[in-house]
Amino acid sequence: MKRFASLFLVLSLLVTVFAASAQDSVELTIATVNNPDMVVMEGFSDVFEEAHPGISLNWVILPENELRATVTTDIATGSSTFDIITIGMFEVPLWAANGWLNSIDALAMEHPDSVQMDYDFDDLLPGVVKGLSYDGELYSLPFYGESSMLMYNTAKFEAAGLEMPEQPTWDEVREFACALHDPDNGNYGIALRGLPGWGEVMAPLTTVVNTYGGDWFNMDWEPQLDSPEWNEAVSFYVNLINDCGQPGATGTGFTEALTLMAQGQAAMWVDATVAAGFLANPAQSQIVDSLGFAPAPVGPVPKGNHWLWAWSLAIPKTTDKAAAALDFITWATSKDYIQLVGETNGWATIPPGTRTSTYENMAYLDAAPFAPVVLGLMQAADPTDAQRDQTPYVGVQFVAIPEFQGIGTDVSQLIAEALAGDISVEEALSQANALTRAAMEEAGYYE
């Protein structure tokens, strides 16, 4: 009888040990966007898990439009599918105001042992911190920051006897694009986004609208999409792509345009500055020795031509694994992580635009001649002063109101129809203006 009692005691102890081990083991589900920097982050999962043996990582990597829709639905309905989400400067202040996100400041005070050693919050770029804060508190940590600029193939320009000005205009860009366009040989004068989505085609297109003097709304929140300024800007964009740009533009987002540029098929590309690191990486780019940079083009209005953005990691209020999530996001956004990527994959490929120390690191500056340009553009971008006229909203490539996600997506579908030649620009903008006003009326913006 004693033997059975002893066996029972041993079994009970084993069950307790296994239960405790299972309890101590935490799996974090991370939703992130399918772009090169995030894929690199997933690739270092084993490094994090080795340093944090009680935490495992489960990745959900989605195309940008799908990520936005999935994460928005999940957090708005309180579904608690994800412990960490990848969002940007549009979502963070709005979602923090809704009570959907954990305050990073509060979590760091509550769980100081979960903050990466030597994290150095003061090293984060002030403009990026401001964009990821609400009511004086930080609600997300920046994984990488960016502005937008013009990237071009210097070999193609030299062969054609062309010279990029210090500050190009959109008219000059069109002249260059059409001079270099050679579609019969698979070479295009320019690559630009045409993929529907408020964060896809509408991001660069809104900067064009800004520089042509257009606004999304006037001071009474009346939409302005059927204005002459919008018509001129959108017509210019559509005609530029169709005349001297890549085919199948409505299927071209950031990733597809990056591929065209990296393979030497596009002479120019106006898009996110984060792409520069990949275009400068010999493992991913064929134009490393023929890569030039200039500020994003301007139209008649010399402002609002380049944006300010950061993809960041946030912790939803619905997770019950906030401490472990803080462990991960402070690791993935730390100086140590940047060092890891630089030493492993090459300094030109590190996540840029988040830390002052990045732009004081000579290893990075030597490998990335574009770095000072990018920092200058990020510091100069002003979401509070990006339009010619006074407006009731802030934002360069988006409008910082909750309704914009739906409005921007709907408008982008009409822009794509105009790009495809299914409707005229005038018809697209007339419909866009009507649906925007209907959405704003339903949201209670008018008495």
Secondary structure, DSSP 8 states (H G I E B T S, - for coil): -HHHHHHHHHHHHHHHHHHHHHHH-EEEEEEEE-SHHHHHHHHTHHHHHHH-TTEEEEEEEE-HHHHHHHHHHHHHTT----SEEEE-TTHHHHHHHTT-B--HHHHHHH-GGGS-TT--GGGB-HHHHHHTEETTEE--EEEEEE-EEEEEEHHHHHHTT----SS-BHHHHHHHHHHH-BGGGTBBSBB---SSSTTTTHHHHHHHHHHTT--SB-TT--B-TTSHHHHHHHHHHHHHHHHHB-SSGGG--HHHHHHHHHTT-BSEEEEETTHHHHHT-TTT-S-GGGEEEEE--B-SS-SS-S--EEEEEE-BTT-S-HHHHHHHHHHHTSHHHHHHHHHHH-GGGS--SSBGGGGG-HHHHHH-TTHHHHHHHHHH--TTS-SSS--S---SSS--STTHHHHHHHHHHHHHHHHTTSS-HHHHHHHHHHHHHHHHHHTT---
